[in-house]
């Protein structure tokens, strides 16, 4: 089993968490994703069967988190 934990801190952590919650409930091929945290901190925990699956899940969640944070920033303007 391969594991990764990504922590995002800052004022948009809650926005990112709410955006990613629907995705974390879906089955990701060969990987399980859990989200935890509060208003200013989000931890994304990924457990995967192999390195390729872990890499794919990490890349996807980092991309989605980046998009959510950027949208949140634009919405504040």
SERO-4910 file (N, C-alpha, C, O; in steps of 0.05 Angstrom, whole numbers):
BEGIN
 pado doro    nc1    nc2    nc3   cac1   cac2   cac3    cc1    cc2    cc3    oc1    oc2    oc3
  Unk    A     17    -24      0      0      0      0     18     25      0     37     27     16
  Unk    A     12     43    -17     26     69    -19      8     90     -7    -16     90     -9
  Unk    A     21    110      7      5    131     20     17    158     15     41    162     12
  Unk    A     -1    178     15      8    206     13    -11    223     30    -35    217     32
  Unk    A     -1    244     41    -17    264     56     -9    291     46     14    298     46
  Unk    A    -29    307     39    -25    334     29    -40    353     47    -64    349     52
  Unk    A    -26    373     58    -39    392     76    -40    419     62    -19    429     52
  Unk    A    -63    431     62    -67    458     50    -76    476     73    -96    470     87
  Unk    A    -62    498     77    -69    517     98    -74    544     86    -61    552     66
  Unk    A    -93    559     98    -98    586     89   -127    592     88   -144    575     95
  Unk    A   -134    617     80   -162    626     81   -180    611     62   -205    611     65
  Unk    A   -169    598     41   -186    584     22   -187    554     26   -199    539     10
  Unk    A   -176    544     48   -176    515     53   -204    504     55   -209    482     45
  Unk    A   -222    519     67   -250    509     70   -264    508     43   -279    490     38
  Unk    A   -258    528     26   -270    528     -1   -260    504    -17   -276    491    -30
  Unk    A   -235    498    -15   -223    475    -29   -235    449    -18   -242    432    -33
  Unk    A   -238    447      8   -249    423     20   -278    418     10   -285    396      2
  Unk    A   -294    439     10   -322    436      1   -323    429    -28   -341    414    -37
  Unk    A   -304    439    -44   -304    433    -73   -295    404    -77   -305    391    -96
  Unk    A   -277    394    -61   -267    366    -65   -283    345    -52   -281    321    -59
  Unk    A   -300    352    -33   -316    331    -19   -332    312    -37   -331    288    -33
  Unk    A   -346    323    -58   -360    304    -75   -341    284    -89   -348    261    -94
  Unk    A   -317    293    -96   -298    275   -110   -287    254    -91   -282    232    -99
  Unk    A   -284    261    -65   -272    242    -46   -292    219    -41   -283    198    -32
  Unk    A   -317    223    -45   -337    202    -41   -338    183    -65   -351    161    -62
  Unk    A   -326    190    -87   -327    173   -111   -304    153   -110   -283    157    -97
  Unk    A   -308    131   -123   -287    111   -126   -265    121   -145   -272    128   -168
  Unk    A   -241    121   -136   -218    128   -153   -205    101   -159   -200     86   -140
  Unk    A   -198     95   -184   -186     69   -190   -162     63   -172   -142     77   -172
  Unk    A   -164     41   -157   -143     31   -140   -134     50   -118   -111     47   -108
  Unk    A   -151     69   -110   -143     89    -90   -166     97    -72   -189     97    -81
  Unk    A   -160    104    -48   -181    114    -29   -172    141    -19   -148    145    -12
  Unk    A   -190    160    -19   -184    187    -11   -201    196     12   -225    192     12
  Unk    A   -189    209     32   -203    219     55   -195    248     59   -171    255     57
  Unk    A   -214    265     66   -209    293     71   -215    298    101   -234    287    112
  Unk    A   -199    315    113   -204    324    140   -193    352    144   -177    362    128
  Unk    A   -202    365    165   -192    392    171   -214    411    179   -238    403    182
  Unk    A   -206    436    182   -225    456    191   -226    479    170   -222    475    146
  Unk    A   -232    503    180   -235    526    163   -210    534    148   -211    542    125
  Unk    A   -187    533    162   -162    543    150   -142    521    144   -119    527    138
  Unk    A   -151    496    147   -132    474    142   -147    450    130   -168    443    140
  Unk    A   -135    439    110   -147    415     97   -124    395     94   -102    401     85
  Unk    A   -130    370    101   -112    348     96   -125    328     78   -147    319     83
  Unk    A   -111    322     56   -120    302     37   -103    277     41    -79    278     37
  Unk    A   -115    255     48   -100    230     53   -108    210     30   -131    205     25
  Unk    A    -88    200     17    -92    182     -5    -78    155      1    -54    155      6
  Unk    A    -92    133     -1    -81    106      1    -86     93    -26   -108     93    -36
  Unk    A    -65     82    -38    -67     70    -64    -53     43    -65    -35     37    -49
  Unk    A    -63     26    -83    -52     -1    -86    -23     -1    -97     -7    -18    -90
  Unk    A    -17     19   -114     10     19   -126     18     48   -131      3     67   -128
  Unk    A     43     51   -139     55     78   -143     41     93   -165     36    117   -162
  Unk    A     34     80   -187     21     93   -209     -6    104   -201    -13    127   -208
  Unk    A    -21     89   -186    -48     98   -177    -45    121   -157    -61    140   -157
  Unk    A    -25    120   -140    -20    141   -121    -13    167   -136    -24    188   -130
  Unk    A      5    165   -155     12    189   -171    -12    201   -185    -15    225   -185
  Unk    A    -28    184   -197    -52    194   -211    -71    208   -192    -81    229   -199
  Unk    A    -76    197   -169    -94    209   -150    -83    235   -139    -97    255   -137
  Unk    A    -57    235   -132    -44    260   -122    -46    282   -143    -53    304   -137
  Unk    A    -39    276   -168    -40    296   -189    -68    306   -193    -72    330   -196
  Unk    A    -88    289   -193   -116    297   -197   -125    316   -174   -136    337   -179
  Unk    A   -120    307   -149   -129    324   -127   -114    350   -125   -126    370   -117
  Unk    A    -89    351   -131    -74    376   -131    -85    395   -153    -88    419   -148
  Unk    A    -91    384   -176   -103    401   -197   -130    412   -189   -136    436   -192
  Unk    A   -147    394   -178   -174    403   -170   -172    423   -147   -187    442   -147
  Unk    A   -154    419   -129   -150    438   -107   -141    466   -117   -151    486   -108
  Unk    A   -123    465   -137   -113    490   -148   -136    505   -162   -139    529   -159
  Unk    A   -152    491   -178   -175    504   -191   -195    515   -171   -204    538   -174
  Unk    A   -201    500   -150   -220    509   -130   -210    534   -116   -225    553   -111
  Unk    A   -184    535   -109   -172    558    -96   -173    583   -115   -179    605   -106
  Unk    A   -167    579   -140   -168    601   -159   -196    612   -163   -200    636   -164
  Unk    A   -215    594   -165   -243    603   -168   -252    618   -143   -265    638   -145
  Unk    A   -244    608   -119   -251    622    -94   -238    649    -93   -251    668    -84
  Unk    A   -214    652   -103   -200    678   -104   -215    697   -123   -219    720   -116
  Unk    A   -223    687   -146   -237    704   -165   -264    712   -155   -273    735   -159
  Unk    A   -277    694   -140   -304    700   -129   -302    722   -108   -322    737   -104
  Unk    A   -280    725    -95   -276    745    -74   -272    773    -86   -275    793    -72
  Unk    A   -264    774   -111   -258    800   -124   -283    816   -129   -282    838   -140
***
